[in-house]
Amino acid sequence: MKLDKSRQQISRMFDDIAPKYDFLNHLFTLNRDKKWRREIIKYLKKLNRDFKYVLDIASGTGDLTLELFNLNPFKVFSIDISEKMLDVQKKKIKSEKLFIELADVHSLSNETGSLDLATIGFGIRNFDDMEKSLKEIHRVLNKDGLLVVLEMFSRKKKDAFYIYFSRLMPKLGNRISKSSHAYNYLFNSVNSFYNVNDFSEIVEKTGFKCIHIKNNFLGIVHTVYFQKC
């Protein structure tokens, strides 16, 4: 299935569900998504590195953005293409270190080699041109910069979770968010995406090295850590 991942389509969809986005994320994961984000910070701290300039891409309502402040950065840059998602984030995070921008990952405003860390939480499978996006992220990271991707990856096993994810979750999500299709898109975007190993190989072709993969949930939700080569 060819999904419409144009900026206009994706931004409109996330604008529509912004008011209920956090609630549904926490509901559908039984709050496990909070733990997955906290574990990113724990892993990064173990590396004993400084992350002074950090970019959260497809930052949405800012749940991962907020966690990044635990790394004691000088600046946190946050971008998304959904204005209403960023409106929620602005209410959630009050910090002079935070710089929020309505922007597309395909053309970042950060200077070349200026960032220590880039993160993407549940966003990369929505990118219209993933290769172009990865090359742009590679550009703005410094020579040892890290890219961390928290995402839902394709898993074709048709078990009880597959039934829940493909049938129950879309119906409930659409009803609560008052969207006609957003949570159908969620399932289809995951089902048609790469598995985690294929994804890692693709990222490595754009100038990164995979240094760690963490399976968070049933081989579907993973956190993947890359270092710029």
N, C-alpha and C positions, 0 to 999 in steps of 0.2 A: 504493500500500500504506500503510495506517494503522498506524504503529508505536506500541507502548506505550512512552511516554517518561515515565511516572509516576516519581516519586522512588523509590518502593519497587522498581520493576522495574530502573531504571538503577543504583541503589546496589547491589542484589543482584548484578547482572551484573558490575559492576566489582569488587566484593568477591571474586567467584569468580576473576577473572583477574589480580588484583593481583600475585601472586607472579611471574608470567611477563610482566607488562605491558611493562616496560622492555625485556626481552630481545626480545620480538616486535616492538616499535616499531623498535628498531635493526636487527633482522634484515630486516623487510619494506621498510625505506627504505634499506638498505645504509648505515646511519649518517648519512644525509643529514638526518634530523630534527634532529640535533645542530647542524648548520650553519644550518638555518633558524632555530633559536632564537638562536644567536649573532648572526646577521644582524639580528635585531630590536634587540638591544642596540647594534650598530654604527650602525644608522639613528637610534635615539633619541639617541645621543651626538652625532651630527652636528647635531641640532636645537639644541644648546647651551642646554638647559633643565635645571632642577633637577627631579628626581623623588624627592622626599623621602618621600612617603607613597604606597605602591604596594600594589595589590591584585591577586593572581593568583586568578582564578575558575576553578572546575573544575580545580584545580591538580594533582589526582591524586598521582602519585609525586614530583612536585616538580622535574622537569627544567627547566621554564621558570622556576619559582620560584627555583631556584638561580642561573640566569643573571641574574635581576633584581638580585642583590646587586652585580653589576658596575656598576650605576648609582649606587652609593654612597648608598643610601637611609637614612633614619633608621629607618623601620619597613617591613617587608614583611608584609602580611596575606595569608593563604592559606586558601581555603575549598574544600571539596568535600563531596559527599554520600556518598562511599564511605569508611567508617571504615578499611577495610583498605588502601586506597590511601594514605590519610594516615599509616597506621602505617609504610609503606615510606618516605614522605617524612620522617618524624620521625627515622628512622635515617640518612637521606641528608644532612640539613641540620642542623647544630648551630650555632645563632646566637641570641644574645639579642635580635636585631632581628626575628626571625621569630615571628609570632603565627598559629598554626594553629587553625582552627575547623571543626568538622563543621557545615556550614550550607548552605542553599539560596540561590541567587542571587536568588530571587524576594523575599527579605526580608533585606537586608543589615544587619548591626549597625553599620556605619560611619556616622558623622555626615554630615549633608547638607553637600556642598561640601568635604569633608575630604581628598580624595585627588587626587594629581597624575596618576596613571596607573592604568589597569585593563587587565589582559591576560587573554585566554582562549585556551589552546592546545588545539586538537582537542576542544572541549567544547560549543560553542554549538549545534551541530546536534542535541545531545542534550537541549536545554532543552525542557521541556514547554510553556512559554508564553514564546516568545522576545520578544514585544513587551513584556510585563510585566517581563521580565528587563532588557531594554535601558533601559526607563524607570527602573528601580531603579539601574542603573549610572550613568545620566545624573544621578540625584539625588546620588549620593555623590561625583561628580567636581567639582573646582572649576571656575571659569568658563572656564578654558582647558585643562581636563584632556583627556587622550588615552585612547582605547580602542584596543587592538591585538588583532586577531583572527587567529590562525593556524589555518587550517582546510582540510579537504578539501571541495571544492565539486562539485556535480553536473556531469558532462560526459558527454553521451549518445553520444559517438563510440565505436563498437564495434570497437575495434582489438585488437592483441595484449595491451595492458595491461588492457583491459576484461575479456578472457578470464581473465587472470591474477588480476585483482582480484575477479572475480565467482565464480570456480570454485576455483582453486588456493589462494589466500590463505585463504578461509574454512575449507577442509578442513585445511590445515596449522595455522592458528591455533587452531582448535577442538581439534585433537589435542594440540598442545603445551600449551595452557592448560588442557586437560581440561574445557573448557566444551562444552555441547551446542549452543550457538547464538550465542555472543558475536560471532564473526567473520562469521557470516551477517548479524547485525545491523549490523556495521560497513559491509559493502557496501550493505545496504538503506538505511541511514541516510544514506549519501553519495548514493546513486543517487536517492533521493527528496527530497534537499535542493535548495536554490536554486543556480543558477549564481552566480558571484561578482558579476556586475553587478546581478542582481536582488536579491541579498543586500544589496549596498551601498545600493541605493535604499530598501530596507526600513529599514535602520539610520538612514538620513538622515531618515526620517519621524518618528523618535523623538527628534530634537533634536541630531543629529550631522552633521558635514560630512566626507565622505571626502577625505583629503588625499594618499593614496598607496596604490597596489595593487602588490604584488610577486608575480609569477608564479614560484613556486619549482620546480614540477615538472609538466610536461605539461598545463598549464591546469587541473589538479585541485587541487593544493596551492597556496594563496595566503596571503600575509600582507596584511591590510587595516588601514590606519591611519585612525582617525577622530579628529576634534577636536570637543569639546562646543561647541555654538553658544550 
